[in-house]
Amino acid sequence: MSTLVLLVVLLLVLVSGLVGGAVIYVVHRSPSWSSPVTAGLTAVGVLATVVGVIVAAGGR
């Protein structure tokens, strides 16, 4: 694996942890977001957006 691929994988792992922590914080602070389906869809949507941006940037 090249260094760039390893850095992108590290970026995805760090962003996934950050998004997961943010969703956990929001669910803890706001009872209206406490539905597991809502929290899960929010986390998946944000991660899909981040991966889409990374793939789009890599295609240039």
Phi and psi restraints in degrees (range 20) as a CNS / XPLOR table:
assign (resid 1 and name C) (resid 2 and name N)
       (resid 2 and name CA) (resid 2 and name C) 1.0 -80.8 20.0 2
assign (resid 2 and name N) (resid 2 and name CA)
       (resid 2 and name C) (resid 3 and name N) 1.0 166.0 20.0 2
assign (resid 2 and name C) (resid 3 and name N)
       (resid 3 and name CA) (resid 3 and name C) 1.0 -64.1 20.0 2
assign (resid 3 and name N) (resid 3 and name CA)
       (resid 3 and name C) (resid 4 and name N) 1.0 -36.8 20.0 2
assign (resid 3 and name C) (resid 4 and name N)
       (resid 4 and name CA) (resid 4 and name C) 1.0 -63.7 20.0 2
assign (resid 4 and name N) (resid 4 and name CA)
       (resid 4 and name C) (resid 5 and name N) 1.0 -41.3 20.0 2
assign (resid 4 and name C) (resid 5 and name N)
       (resid 5 and name CA) (resid 5 and name C) 1.0 -64.1 20.0 2
assign (resid 5 and name N) (resid 5 and name CA)
       (resid 5 and name C) (resid 6 and name N) 1.0 -42.1 20.0 2
assign (resid 5 and name C) (resid 6 and name N)
       (resid 6 and name CA) (resid 6 and name C) 1.0 -63.5 20.0 2
assign (resid 6 and name N) (resid 6 and name CA)
       (resid 6 and name C) (resid 7 and name N) 1.0 -39.2 20.0 2
assign (resid 6 and name C) (resid 7 and name N)
       (resid 7 and name CA) (resid 7 and name C) 1.0 -66.8 20.0 2
assign (resid 7 and name N) (resid 7 and name CA)
       (resid 7 and name C) (resid 8 and name N) 1.0 -38.3 20.0 2
assign (resid 7 and name C) (resid 8 and name N)
       (resid 8 and name CA) (resid 8 and name C) 1.0 -66.5 20.0 2
assign (resid 8 and name N) (resid 8 and name CA)
       (resid 8 and name C) (resid 9 and name N) 1.0 -41.3 20.0 2
assign (resid 8 and name C) (resid 9 and name N)
       (resid 9 and name CA) (resid 9 and name C) 1.0 -63.2 20.0 2
assign (resid 9 and name N) (resid 9 and name CA)
       (resid 9 and name C) (resid 10 and name N) 1.0 -42.5 20.0 2
assign (resid 9 and name C) (resid 10 and name N)
       (resid 10 and name CA) (resid 10 and name C) 1.0 -61.7 20.0 2
assign (resid 10 and name N) (resid 10 and name CA)
       (resid 10 and name C) (resid 11 and name N) 1.0 -41.6 20.0 2
assign (resid 10 and name C) (resid 11 and name N)
       (resid 11 and name CA) (resid 11 and name C) 1.0 -60.2 20.0 2
assign (resid 11 and name N) (resid 11 and name CA)
       (resid 11 and name C) (resid 12 and name N) 1.0 -44.7 20.0 2
assign (resid 11 and name C) (resid 12 and name N)
       (resid 12 and name CA) (resid 12 and name C) 1.0 -64.4 20.0 2
assign (resid 12 and name N) (resid 12 and name CA)
       (resid 12 and name C) (resid 13 and name N) 1.0 -38.6 20.0 2
assign (resid 12 and name C) (resid 13 and name N)
       (resid 13 and name CA) (resid 13 and name C) 1.0 -65.4 20.0 2
assign (resid 13 and name N) (resid 13 and name CA)
       (resid 13 and name C) (resid 14 and name N) 1.0 -44.8 20.0 2
assign (resid 13 and name C) (resid 14 and name N)
       (resid 14 and name CA) (resid 14 and name C) 1.0 -65.5 20.0 2
assign (resid 14 and name N) (resid 14 and name CA)
       (resid 14 and name C) (resid 15 and name N) 1.0 -42.1 20.0 2
assign (resid 14 and name C) (resid 15 and name N)
       (resid 15 and name CA) (resid 15 and name C) 1.0 -67.0 20.0 2
assign (resid 15 and name N) (resid 15 and name CA)
       (resid 15 and name C) (resid 16 and name N) 1.0 -38.0 20.0 2
assign (resid 15 and name C) (resid 16 and name N)
       (resid 16 and name CA) (resid 16 and name C) 1.0 -61.5 20.0 2
assign (resid 16 and name N) (resid 16 and name CA)
       (resid 16 and name C) (resid 17 and name N) 1.0 -43.0 20.0 2
assign (resid 16 and name C) (resid 17 and name N)
       (resid 17 and name CA) (resid 17 and name C) 1.0 -64.4 20.0 2
assign (resid 17 and name N) (resid 17 and name CA)
       (resid 17 and name C) (resid 18 and name N) 1.0 -40.7 20.0 2
assign (resid 17 and name C) (resid 18 and name N)
       (resid 18 and name CA) (resid 18 and name C) 1.0 -64.6 20.0 2
assign (resid 18 and name N) (resid 18 and name CA)
       (resid 18 and name C) (resid 19 and name N) 1.0 -44.7 20.0 2
assign (resid 18 and name C) (resid 19 and name N)
       (resid 19 and name CA) (resid 19 and name C) 1.0 -65.2 20.0 2
assign (resid 19 and name N) (resid 19 and name CA)
       (resid 19 and name C) (resid 20 and name N) 1.0 -43.1 20.0 2
assign (resid 19 and name C) (resid 20 and name N)
       (resid 20 and name CA) (resid 20 and name C) 1.0 -60.6 20.0 2
assign (resid 20 and name N) (resid 20 and name CA)
       (resid 20 and name C) (resid 21 and name N) 1.0 -44.2 20.0 2
assign (resid 20 and name C) (resid 21 and name N)
       (resid 21 and name CA) (resid 21 and name C) 1.0 -64.1 20.0 2
assign (resid 21 and name N) (resid 21 and name CA)
       (resid 21 and name C) (resid 22 and name N) 1.0 -39.6 20.0 2
assign (resid 21 and name C) (resid 22 and name N)
       (resid 22 and name CA) (resid 22 and name C) 1.0 -65.7 20.0 2
assign (resid 22 and name N) (resid 22 and name CA)
       (resid 22 and name C) (resid 23 and name N) 1.0 -41.3 20.0 2
assign (resid 22 and name C) (resid 23 and name N)
       (resid 23 and name CA) (resid 23 and name C) 1.0 -66.3 20.0 2
assign (resid 23 and name N) (resid 23 and name CA)
       (resid 23 and name C) (resid 24 and name N) 1.0 -41.3 20.0 2
assign (resid 23 and name C) (resid 24 and name N)
       (resid 24 and name CA) (resid 24 and name C) 1.0 -62.2 20.0 2
assign (resid 24 and name N) (resid 24 and name CA)
       (resid 24 and name C) (resid 25 and name N) 1.0 -41.3 20.0 2
assign (resid 24 and name C) (resid 25 and name N)
       (resid 25 and name CA) (resid 25 and name C) 1.0 -63.8 20.0 2
assign (resid 25 and name N) (resid 25 and name CA)
       (resid 25 and name C) (resid 26 and name N) 1.0 -45.2 20.0 2
assign (resid 25 and name C) (resid 26 and name N)
       (resid 26 and name CA) (resid 26 and name C) 1.0 -64.7 20.0 2
assign (resid 26 and name N) (resid 26 and name CA)
       (resid 26 and name C) (resid 27 and name N) 1.0 -41.6 20.0 2
assign (resid 26 and name C) (resid 27 and name N)
       (resid 27 and name CA) (resid 27 and name C) 1.0 -63.5 20.0 2
assign (resid 27 and name N) (resid 27 and name CA)
       (resid 27 and name C) (resid 28 and name N) 1.0 -37.6 20.0 2
assign (resid 27 and name C) (resid 28 and name N)
       (resid 28 and name CA) (resid 28 and name C) 1.0 -68.6 20.0 2
assign (resid 28 and name N) (resid 28 and name CA)
       (resid 28 and name C) (resid 29 and name N) 1.0 -38.1 20.0 2
assign (resid 28 and name C) (resid 29 and name N)
       (resid 29 and name CA) (resid 29 and name C) 1.0 -85.6 20.0 2
assign (resid 29 and name N) (resid 29 and name CA)
       (resid 29 and name C) (resid 30 and name N) 1.0 -28.7 20.0 2
assign (resid 29 and name C) (resid 30 and name N)
       (resid 30 and name CA) (resid 30 and name C) 1.0 -122.8 20.0 2
assign (resid 30 and name N) (resid 30 and name CA)
       (resid 30 and name C) (resid 31 and name N) 1.0 111.8 20.0 2
assign (resid 30 and name C) (resid 31 and name N)
       (resid 31 and name CA) (resid 31 and name C) 1.0 -63.2 20.0 2
assign (resid 31 and name N) (resid 31 and name CA)
       (resid 31 and name C) (resid 32 and name N) 1.0 -25.8 20.0 2
assign (resid 31 and name C) (resid 32 and name N)
       (resid 32 and name CA) (resid 32 and name C) 1.0 -69.4 20.0 2
assign (resid 32 and name N) (resid 32 and name CA)
       (resid 32 and name C) (resid 33 and name N) 1.0 -18.7 20.0 2
assign (resid 32 and name C) (resid 33 and name N)
       (resid 33 and name CA) (resid 33 and name C) 1.0 -96.9 20.0 2
assign (resid 33 and name N) (resid 33 and name CA)
       (resid 33 and name C) (resid 34 and name N) 1.0 10.4 20.0 2
assign (resid 33 and name C) (resid 34 and name N)
       (resid 34 and name CA) (resid 34 and name C) 1.0 -77.7 20.0 2
assign (resid 34 and name N) (resid 34 and name CA)
       (resid 34 and name C) (resid 35 and name N) 1.0 -4.1 20.0 2
assign (resid 34 and name C) (resid 35 and name N)
       (resid 35 and name CA) (resid 35 and name C) 1.0 -68.5 20.0 2
assign (resid 35 and name N) (resid 35 and name CA)
       (resid 35 and name C) (resid 36 and name N) 1.0 130.0 20.0 2
assign (resid 35 and name C) (resid 36 and name N)
       (resid 36 and name CA) (resid 36 and name C) 1.0 -61.4 20.0 2
assign (resid 36 and name N) (resid 36 and name CA)
       (resid 36 and name C) (resid 37 and name N) 1.0 -33.2 20.0 2
assign (resid 36 and name C) (resid 37 and name N)
       (resid 37 and name CA) (resid 37 and name C) 1.0 -66.7 20.0 2
assign (resid 37 and name N) (resid 37 and name CA)
       (resid 37 and name C) (resid 38 and name N) 1.0 -44.9 20.0 2
assign (resid 37 and name C) (resid 38 and name N)
       (resid 38 and name CA) (resid 38 and name C) 1.0 -62.7 20.0 2
assign (resid 38 and name N) (resid 38 and name CA)
       (resid 38 and name C) (resid 39 and name N) 1.0 -46.1 20.0 2
assign (resid 38 and name C) (resid 39 and name N)
       (resid 39 and name CA) (resid 39 and name C) 1.0 -65.1 20.0 2
assign (resid 39 and name N) (resid 39 and name CA)
       (resid 39 and name C) (resid 40 and name N) 1.0 -42.2 20.0 2
assign (resid 39 and name C) (resid 40 and name N)
       (resid 40 and name CA) (resid 40 and name C) 1.0 -64.6 20.0 2
assign (resid 40 and name N) (resid 40 and name CA)
       (resid 40 and name C) (resid 41 and name N) 1.0 -44.2 20.0 2
assign (resid 40 and name C) (resid 41 and name N)
       (resid 41 and name CA) (resid 41 and name C) 1.0 -65.5 20.0 2
assign (resid 41 and name N) (resid 41 and name CA)
       (resid 41 and name C) (resid 42 and name N) 1.0 -36.0 20.0 2
assign (resid 41 and name C) (resid 42 and name N)
       (resid 42 and name CA) (resid 42 and name C) 1.0 -63.7 20.0 2
assign (resid 42 and name N) (resid 42 and name CA)
       (resid 42 and name C) (resid 43 and name N) 1.0 -46.4 20.0 2
assign (resid 42 and name C) (resid 43 and name N)
       (resid 43 and name CA) (resid 43 and name C) 1.0 -63.8 20.0 2
assign (resid 43 and name N) (resid 43 and name CA)
       (resid 43 and name C) (resid 44 and name N) 1.0 -44.5 20.0 2
assign (resid 43 and name C) (resid 44 and name N)
       (resid 44 and name CA) (resid 44 and name C) 1.0 -65.0 20.0 2
assign (resid 44 and name N) (resid 44 and name CA)
       (resid 44 and name C) (resid 45 and name N) 1.0 -40.2 20.0 2
assign (resid 44 and name C) (resid 45 and name N)
       (resid 45 and name CA) (resid 45 and name C) 1.0 -63.0 20.0 2
assign (resid 45 and name N) (resid 45 and name CA)
       (resid 45 and name C) (resid 46 and name N) 1.0 -43.4 20.0 2
assign (resid 45 and name C) (resid 46 and name N)
       (resid 46 and name CA) (resid 46 and name C) 1.0 -66.8 20.0 2
assign (resid 46 and name N) (resid 46 and name CA)
       (resid 46 and name C) (resid 47 and name N) 1.0 -42.7 20.0 2
assign (resid 46 and name C) (resid 47 and name N)
       (resid 47 and name CA) (resid 47 and name C) 1.0 -65.3 20.0 2
assign (resid 47 and name N) (resid 47 and name CA)
       (resid 47 and name C) (resid 48 and name N) 1.0 -38.4 20.0 2
assign (resid 47 and name C) (resid 48 and name N)
       (resid 48 and name CA) (resid 48 and name C) 1.0 -63.6 20.0 2
assign (resid 48 and name N) (resid 48 and name CA)
       (resid 48 and name C) (resid 49 and name N) 1.0 -37.3 20.0 2
assign (resid 48 and name C) (resid 49 and name N)
       (resid 49 and name CA) (resid 49 and name C) 1.0 -64.9 20.0 2
assign (resid 49 and name N) (resid 49 and name CA)
       (resid 49 and name C) (resid 50 and name N) 1.0 -43.7 20.0 2
assign (resid 49 and name C) (resid 50 and name N)
       (resid 50 and name CA) (resid 50 and name C) 1.0 -63.6 20.0 2
assign (resid 50 and name N) (resid 50 and name CA)
       (resid 50 and name C) (resid 51 and name N) 1.0 -45.4 20.0 2
assign (resid 50 and name C) (resid 51 and name N)
       (resid 51 and name CA) (resid 51 and name C) 1.0 -63.7 20.0 2
assign (resid 51 and name N) (resid 51 and name CA)
       (resid 51 and name C) (resid 52 and name N) 1.0 -39.5 20.0 2
assign (resid 51 and name C) (resid 52 and name N)
       (resid 52 and name CA) (resid 52 and name C) 1.0 -61.9 20.0 2
assign (resid 52 and name N) (resid 52 and name CA)
       (resid 52 and name C) (resid 53 and name N) 1.0 -41.8 20.0 2
assign (resid 52 and name C) (resid 53 and name N)
       (resid 53 and name CA) (resid 53 and name C) 1.0 -64.2 20.0 2
assign (resid 53 and name N) (resid 53 and name CA)
       (resid 53 and name C) (resid 54 and name N) 1.0 -42.0 20.0 2
assign (resid 53 and name C) (resid 54 and name N)
       (resid 54 and name CA) (resid 54 and name C) 1.0 -65.9 20.0 2
assign (resid 54 and name N) (resid 54 and name CA)
       (resid 54 and name C) (resid 55 and name N) 1.0 -43.5 20.0 2
assign (resid 54 and name C) (resid 55 and name N)
       (resid 55 and name CA) (resid 55 and name C) 1.0 -65.0 20.0 2
assign (resid 55 and name N) (resid 55 and name CA)
       (resid 55 and name C) (resid 56 and name N) 1.0 -41.5 20.0 2
assign (resid 55 and name C) (resid 56 and name N)
       (resid 56 and name CA) (resid 56 and name C) 1.0 -64.4 20.0 2
assign (resid 56 and name N) (resid 56 and name CA)
       (resid 56 and name C) (resid 57 and name N) 1.0 -39.3 20.0 2
assign (resid 56 and name C) (resid 57 and name N)
       (resid 57 and name CA) (resid 57 and name C) 1.0 -68.9 20.0 2
assign (resid 57 and name N) (resid 57 and name CA)
       (resid 57 and name C) (resid 58 and name N) 1.0 -32.1 20.0 2
assign (resid 57 and name C) (resid 58 and name N)
       (resid 58 and name CA) (resid 58 and name C) 1.0 -75.3 20.0 2
assign (resid 58 and name N) (resid 58 and name CA)
       (resid 58 and name C) (resid 59 and name N) 1.0 -20.2 20.0 2
assign (resid 58 and name C) (resid 59 and name N)
       (resid 59 and name CA) (resid 59 and name C) 1.0 -81.3 20.0 2
assign (resid 59 and name N) (resid 59 and name CA)
       (resid 59 and name C) (resid 60 and name N) 1.0 -4.8 20.0 2
